[in-house]
């Protein structure tokens, strides 16, 4: 048997050996010498076996006790003093046994008392030898009263270990339940901390993505305008026009730098105050000043937008115009339209602003890597406020036309 197999049985084996030695000594002195009987040795072996099994196999130990009780009843054998060690079996049955073993051990206690002190009239061999017919028995009056007192003492000795084992069983379960509860609470706290950490990381990544998207839109638009102005400036012959172009380039760069500073300083400053829809006209004027022809129309009554909605609409229009400048033909106009929702009969407004920008594309495809990231950024912006984006390509005799349309949810009244 392996070390892990026999080690749990070692305490029970030591206790069984001690009980066996004591039982053999009692059987020899009180049974074999006076009367030549060998029954005591059988009982001593039974007691030792029950004690040895009670911790690891309380059900089997209880079966041995019941077999010993039957042996007493059938053969009329008196009780040995060493048999009080069987109280360890009653304790173990209540402490470690299964539910059936607990119930049977509870029934065994009164039955053991009946067997010991009713059927045999409390006849315990060693007590009979020490008290019965001796001078000590005469002094203490070893009669019915003494036997009744001994019966009560035996009852306490036999019955006491079972409730003690049951109490310890419940205390252990309560302790285990408390440990399990503490472990569950710790696990829940750990899961909550991990969830909060994951949320914090997701929030930081979202902020990083939003910041990168804002910088991309601001810098991309400004560089596209500046590049268009610089390219057109090399063909200017008039000094005044050249100075005006250089001044426009400087103004665009200054405005871009200001926008980048504003983006970097206000990423955590959310605001619900209305936005200025007049900024849309500033974007269109900036494209027009770069030398691109732009046809801008605004239909319906402009609404005062919430700050977040206005910022999304502004960045989306900015990216639309940037793509049109970068990928559109300079000899064809850029068409920018804003369709504000019309008033309904009840006096309210429909809930969608439609922004549409069209341009005639160059020979190279408009949806290259850079433009693709820009389109993805516009979609994400619009989806964050419940809007959506549509990109269409139409083949015409004059060339390929790209149309980007944004639907922006709006609320509020007219300006």
Secondary structure, DSSP 8 states (H G I E B T S, - for coil): --HHHHGGGHHHHHHHHHHHHHHHHHHIIIIIHHH---HHHHHHHHHHHHHHHTTT-HHHHHHHHHHHHHHHHHHT--B-GGGGGGHHHHHHHHHHS-HHHHHHHHHHHHHHHHIIIIITTT-BHHHHHHHTTSHHHHHHTTTHHHHHHHHHHHHHHHHHHHHHHHHHHHHHHHHHHHHHHHHHHHHHHHHHHHHHHHHHHHHHHHHHHHHHHHHHHHHHHHHHHHHHHHHHHTT---HHHHHHHHHHHHHHHHHHHHHHHHHHHSTT----SB--TTHHHHHHHHHHHTT--EEEEEES--B--BHHHHHHHHHHHHHHHHHHHHHB-TTS-EEEEEE---B-TTS-B-SEEEEEEEEEB-SS-S-SHHHHHHHHHHHHHHHHTT-EEEEEEEEETTEEEEEEEEEEE--S-B-
